[in-house]
Amino acid sequence: MKNVITDTDMAKTPAVPAAEFTRNFGRYRMLAQRGAVPVTSHGQITGYFVPPDEYQEFERFRAQRRSFATVDLSGDKVRQIAETRMDARHDHLNALLDPK
C-alpha cells in the first residue's frame, strides 16, 4: 500500500526516528514543505528537516544578528547604559535591584 500524506499529517509532524526518516526520505521531504520535520536519534531530537527557503530565511536572520563583548563598549556607552532607568510603571522591579 502506498503512503498517502493527508492535511492532518502536515499540520504538525511528530518527531521521526532517523532510520525511519532515511527509509522514507521522499515522504518527509514532502512533509517539510509544510513545516519542520523533527528527526530523532536514540529518543532525542538531533535536528530538523526544513525546506530550502526556510533555511535561507534563517541564514539571513542569523547574518543580521550582532553581538559584541561588553569590554569593547566605549566609556560613553557604559555611562549611558548605567544612567538608563526603567519606566515608572515598573518601579517595583527596580526595588528588587536595590541592595538590602
C-alpha positions as CSV (number, residue, x, y, z in Angstrom):
1,M,0.0,0.0,0.0
2,K,1.3,3.4,-0.9
3,N,1.7,6.1,1.8
4,V,-0.8,8.9,1.4
5,I,0.0,12.2,3.1
6,T,-3.0,14.0,4.5
7,D,-3.5,17.6,5.6
8,T,-3.6,16.2,9.2
9,D,-0.2,14.7,8.7
10,M,1.1,18.1,7.5
11,A,-0.4,20.2,10.3
12,K,2.3,19.2,12.8
13,T,4.7,16.5,12.0
14,P,5.7,14.4,15.1
15,A,9.3,13.6,15.6
16,V,10.6,10.8,13.4
17,P,13.4,8.4,14.2
18,A,16.5,8.9,11.9
19,A,16.2,5.4,10.5
20,E,12.5,6.0,9.5
21,F,13.5,9.4,8.0
22,T,16.2,7.7,5.9
23,R,13.9,4.9,4.7
24,N,11.1,7.3,3.8
25,F,13.0,10.4,2.8
26,G,10.6,11.3,0.0
27,R,7.6,11.4,2.3
28,Y,9.4,13.6,4.9
29,R,10.7,15.9,2.1
30,M,7.1,16.5,1.2
31,L,6.0,17.0,4.8
32,A,8.9,19.5,5.3
33,Q,7.2,21.7,2.7
34,R,4.5,22.4,5.3
35,G,6.7,22.7,8.4
36,A,9.9,21.5,10.1
37,V,10.2,17.7,10.5
38,P,12.0,16.9,13.8
39,V,14.4,14.0,13.5
40,T,15.4,11.9,16.5
41,S,18.3,9.6,17.4
42,H,18.0,7.4,20.4
43,G,14.9,9.3,21.5
44,Q,16.4,12.8,21.4
45,I,15.8,15.4,18.7
46,T,19.0,15.8,16.8
47,G,17.8,18.2,14.1
48,Y,15.0,19.5,11.9
49,F,14.5,18.9,8.2
50,V,13.2,22.2,6.6
51,P,12.7,23.3,3.1
52,P,15.5,25.4,1.4
53,D,13.5,28.7,1.6
54,E,13.1,28.4,5.4
55,Y,16.7,27.6,5.9
56,Q,17.8,30.6,3.7
57,E,15.5,32.8,5.7
58,F,17.1,31.6,8.9
59,E,20.6,32.2,7.5
60,R,19.6,35.8,6.6
61,F,18.3,36.4,10.1
62,R,21.4,34.9,11.6
63,A,23.6,37.1,9.4
64,Q,21.8,40.2,10.7
65,R,22.5,39.4,14.4
66,R,25.1,41.5,16.0
67,S,27.0,40.6,19.1
68,F,29.8,42.3,21.0
69,A,31.8,42.0,24.2
70,T,30.8,44.5,26.8
71,V,34.5,45.2,27.4
72,D,34.5,46.7,23.9
73,L,31.9,49.4,24.7
74,S,33.1,52.9,24.9
75,G,33.1,54.7,28.2
76,D,30.3,56.9,26.9
77,K,28.1,53.9,26.1
78,V,28.8,52.4,29.5
79,R,27.7,55.7,31.2
80,Q,24.6,55.9,29.1
81,I,23.6,52.3,30.0
82,A,24.3,53.0,33.7
83,E,22.1,56.1,33.6
84,T,19.2,54.3,32.0
85,R,16.1,54.0,34.1
86,M,13.0,51.8,33.7
87,D,9.6,53.4,33.2
88,A,8.0,54.4,36.5
89,R,5.3,51.8,35.9
90,H,8.0,49.2,36.7
91,D,9.4,50.8,39.9
92,H,8.5,47.7,41.9
93,L,11.1,45.8,39.7
94,N,13.7,48.5,40.4
95,A,13.2,47.9,44.1
96,L,14.2,44.3,43.6
97,L,17.7,45.5,42.5
98,D,18.3,47.8,45.5
99,P,20.8,46.4,48.0
100,K,19.1,45.2,51.2
